[in-house]
Each structure stands twice: as C-alpha cells, then as structure tokens.
Amino acid sequence: MKRGFKSQANKKAVLLRQELGLRPVDPLSAKRLAEHLDIGIVTPSDIPGMSDKNLEILAGSGQSQWSALTFPIRSEEFGRKNLIIHNETHPQVRRESDIMHEIAHIICEHTPSQLRPVGGTWFREHDTEMEEEATFLGGCLQIPNEAIIWAIMNRQMTDQQIADYYVASLQLVRMRKNFSGVISIQKNMRKRYGYRP
C-alpha cells in the first residue's frame, strides 16, 4: 500500500460517518453508506435480462466462487453511477464485508485490471495492491480505529460482541485491533497502572 494510505483510510471512514450525522464509533451499514454515495446495490435476480441459466449458476455451483462486483452503469431503472452486485446466498456478515470492499474500490477509483470466468460468467478483478487497499479501507469503513478503541477501552466488549455490534467477522475485528494500536495501549496501561479493561 502507498505511504500514508492506512491513516487516510481511517480518516475517510470517520469523515463519511460525520457526513451521515454519525459518531466515529457508531455502526454504519454497507447499504446506508452505498445510498449516501449514490451507489446501487442489487443481487443477480434484480438485473433485467439475466438468464435463468446464469442465475442458477450464480446461486448454485458458483455461489462460493464469487462475493460481489462493481459495474459502472447509468440506466433509467437504476439511475446510478456505480452498481454493486452481491451474492445474496452468503451470510450477512460476509455480505457486509463484500459490499464495503466494493465501496472501497469505488472510493479509491480503482480500475479493474482483468476479467476472470466464473461459471460461464465473466467477472472483473483488480491487482494485488488495489485488493489490499480495498480490504484495508473496507475494514476501516466497518470499524474505524476510534470504534475499536472505544469498544475495548470504554465498553470492555469482547471480540464477539464487537463483531456482533458492527456486523463484522471475528477475523476483521482482530485485524482492526492490530492496526488500531489498542493492543499496545492496553499493554502500556497494564504495565504502568495494572489496568485491565
């Protein structure tokens, strides 16, 4: 990732919450953020002209192979600049993460680098650096640094409670803990004051 990207990603996550009248520690659903950014969110069955065969592939044998993708589109029906198509067969936690990841690609103005076939349908992919940026920003959009620190230091929430509160995976919660610095804060407080949140 580019130098300074991580701090800018967290600032962007906080700024977007402020634009929506939320505190940095408040949960923010992917659908609400997408609506704020004028991004459409649909499933394959919402797409006009999608063949029954492709729907069967995407909802059946191909369901584990794809999560979400973004198409730049402008139509009378959707009237959006970007349209995220997501896999509705996945659990809610994964859908939130997948959609936030796609929103992050849009925010970063990433251009897909290649096409990949999945079950007879072609999907666009980004290069490794773009994927890393989208993964990091997507995580910040779900749980900014301020939120993970607040949840642990102020509310003494467990990893599972944090995951439930922000509709996130335990893996994301642990990743955000590592990047936020809250683990170091805890260690320093324990060392200096014997404090155990």
N, C-alpha and C positions, 0 to 999 in steps of 0.2 A: 504494500500500500504506500501511496505517496506520503512524504513527510507532512505531518500535521493533519492528516485525514481523520485520524481517530478523534482528536479533540473537536474538529469541525463537525464530525458526525454527531457527537453528543450535543453540541450547541444547536444543530439543526433540529434534533429531536425535541429539545426544550422549546425552541422558538415556535415550532409547529403546534405544540401544546398551548403556548401562550396565545397564538392566533385563534385557537378554539376556546379560549377562556378557561383553560385547564392549568393546574399547577404542574410543575415538573414531575411530581410524584404520583399524579393521577393516571389510572389506566387509560389507554387510548386504543379503541378497536381499529383494526385494519380497514373495515368498511367506512367508519366515520372519517378516517384520515383520507381515504380514497375520494370520498364525496367532497371533502374540503379542497382537495387538489384537482377536482374535476376529472377524476379517473373512473371509468366504468368498471364494474366487477360483474362477471357473468360466469355461468357454467356452460359446458358444451351444448346442453339441451336448450339453452337460451338463444343460440346462434341460428338465425334464419338460414335455411338451405343445408344445414348439417345433415348428412345422410344417416339413415338408421344404422348402416354398417359401421360408419365411423363412430357413432355414439356407442354402439355395442363394444367396439374395440376400446374406446377410451374409458368406458365404465366397467369393462370386463378384464380381459387379459392384460391390457395396457395400463390398468389403474395404478399399479405400483411403480411404473416406469416414469410417470410424469406428475408434476405437482401444480405448476402454474406457468403461464407465459404471458407476455405483453405484446399487443399489436397496436401500432399507431393507426387510428381509424377515425373517420368522420362520416356519420350517416344520419339520416333523419330519425331513425329509430333510436340510436344510442346517443348521437349528438355529442360525442366525447373526443378528446384529442388522443387519449390512450385507453385501451380496453384490456383489462386483465382477465384471462380465462383461467379458472382454477378447478382443481379436481375435487368435486363435492363428495367423493367417496372417502376422502381422508378424514381423520378425526379433527375436531375443532382446533385443537392446539396446533396441529400441523398446518391447517388451512390459514390460521392467523400468521404463522411464521412465513408460509409460502407467499401470501399476499403482501406482507411487509417487505419481503425480499424483492418482489417485483416493483413495489413502490419505490424502493431504494434505487433500483436500476433506473427508474424514470427520473427521480430527483437528481441522480448523478449524470443523467443524459448519456447513459451507456448505449453504444451502438452494437447490436449483435454481430458476432464475428463469423458464425457458420450456421448451417442447417443440419439437423440430425433426424433420421427417420425413427418413428415410434409407432408400431402397429399400423403401418400404412399411411401415417400422417406425419408431416414434416414440422419439426419444432426448431426455433431459433435458439442458439446458445451464445454465451459470452465467454471471453477468455478468462484465464485464471485470476488475473488481477482484478478484473471487473467483478467476478464472482466473490472474491474476498471482500471487496469494498461493499457490495450489496449485502453480504452476510453480516458484516460488521454494522453497517448503517441500519439494516433491518432490525438487528438486535437492540440498537440504541433507540429506535423508534418504539419498540415494545417496552423496553425497560431502560430509561436513561440512567446515567451514573447516580444522579440525585435520588432517583427512585429506589435503586438497590441499597444505597447507603441509608436512606430513610427507613426502608422496610426492616433492615437488620438492626440499625442503631437506635431508632426511635420506637419501632413496633416489636422488636425482638421476634420477627417472623422467621419460621423455618424455611428451608428451600422449597418445600412442597407448598407451604402457604403462599410464598411469593409467586410460585408458578401458577397456582390457582387464581390469585388476585390479578395477575397480569395476563392470564390465559396464555401461558408460555410453557415450554418444556423445561424439565429439570436441567437438561444439558445447557439451555440458553441461560437459565438463572446462574448456573455455575460459571459459565463463560463471562457473564456480566459482572459477577463478583470479582473474578480475576482481573478484569480490565478496569474496574471502578476504583480500586485501591482500598476497598473496605476491609479486605483481609489484613492488609498492613496496618490500617487504623486500629482494628481490633487487637492485633498483636502488640502494638505500641501502648494501647490503653491497659492491656493486661500486664504488660511489663512495668509500666510506670505506676499504675494505681490499683492493680489487682482487679480491674473492672472486667466483668463478664456480661456482655449484653445477652 
